[in-house]
Amino acid sequence: MALVVHRGPERFRTRVDWLDSWHSFSFGPHRDPTNTHHGLLVVHNDDRIAPGAGFPTHGHRDMEIVTWVLDGTLEHRDSAGNHGIIEPGLAQRMSAGRGIRHSEANASRTSPLHLVQMWVVPDTPGVDPGYEQRLVGDALGGRHPGSTARHPASGSAGS
């Protein structure tokens, strides 16, 4: 199967008053049976969330969800009692496992939030839910927050 590159403007887009989201694969109301995943990666969304807005409490099951904040501050709360504030330089991993409910919101009332979120099908279904935050630099071989990196979806520079 040939790899097809979908540049930013060619991807699916969801725009509502508080969210501007670009989807690399079928997501929400956007359906294309030829573009549903890449291997185990089933979601790759580039989201911009308005100040004070976000996703209300909702559930997931059997999914590894990685959120990488590019600009702004994300607040996470979940049914396992985890609470996190994620800023640029940090990434969050949530294992939905056998089921978890969580909310994600822009923690700022004045500044927009920009993040990339990826969902990966786990190797083993039905595990205990889990949560962690890590410095992105640790995963990138020692790069530290504040260093210039290329945004994976748009190619633009970011921190």
C-alpha positions, -999 to 999 in steps of 0.1 A, spaced: 0 0 0 14 34 -10 18 61 16 -4 92 8 7 125 23 -22 148 32 -9 184 36 -25 206 62 -52 222 40 -61 189 25 -70 173 59 -105 171 75 -113 201 96 -138 207 124 -146 243 133 -169 254 161 -169 285 182 -143 272 207 -124 246 186 -104 246 153 -92 210 147 -74 195 117 -77 157 115 -52 135 97 -76 106 96 -114 101 96 -127 116 129 -161 127 142 -184 135 113 -156 133 88 -155 99 71 -132 85 44 -130 47 44 -96 50 26 -81 73 54 -89 58 88 -55 51 104 -18 46 99 -8 13 115 -20 15 151 -23 53 150 -60 60 146 -62 97 155 -38 126 148 -55 159 155 -40 194 155 -63 214 179 -66 250 187 -89 256 217 -102 290 227 -95 305 262 -115 289 290 -130 263 266 -125 226 262 -138 191 260 -163 182 288 -160 149 307 -162 120 282 -151 84 281 -125 63 264 -117 26 264 -87 6 251 -68 35 237 -34 51 244 -38 89 241 -8 112 238 -12 149 240 16 173 232 11 209 240 27 233 216 14 266 230 -7 275 260 -18 255 290 -40 223 291 -58 212 322 -66 174 325 -89 157 351 -99 121 350 -121 95 369 -89 78 383 -82 110 403 -54 123 380 -51 160 375 -24 176 353 -14 210 340 5 205 307 25 233 291 48 235 261 77 211 267 55 185 283 35 156 268 8 137 285 0 100 281 -33 86 292 -40 49 290 -78 45 288 -75 8 295 -107 -9 305 -123 25 307 -117 61 320 -136 94 319 -117 126 316 -120 163 306 -95 185 288 -97 223 288 -77 254 281 -65 265 315 -61 301 304 -90 325 303 -70 349 280 -47 328 257 -55 302 231 -42 266 235 -25 247 206 -19 209 209 -14 178 189 -32 147 201 -26 111 190 -46 80 197 -29 46 194 -45 12 197 -28 -6 227 -10 -39 224 -32 -54 252 -69 -44 257 -85 -41 291 -55 -30 312 -57 -7 342 -61 30 332 -29 50 336 -16 86 333 18 103 332 34 135 320 69 137 306 93 163 292 91 161 255 129 166 254 133 133 272 115 115 244 134 134 217 169 124 228 176 153 252 161 183 235 147 206 261 117 229 263 122 261 245 143 246 218 129 251 183 112 221 168 93 215 136 56 211 140 49 176 127 17 185 108 23 219 94 61 221 92 61 254 109 85 262 137 74 258 173 89 255 207 
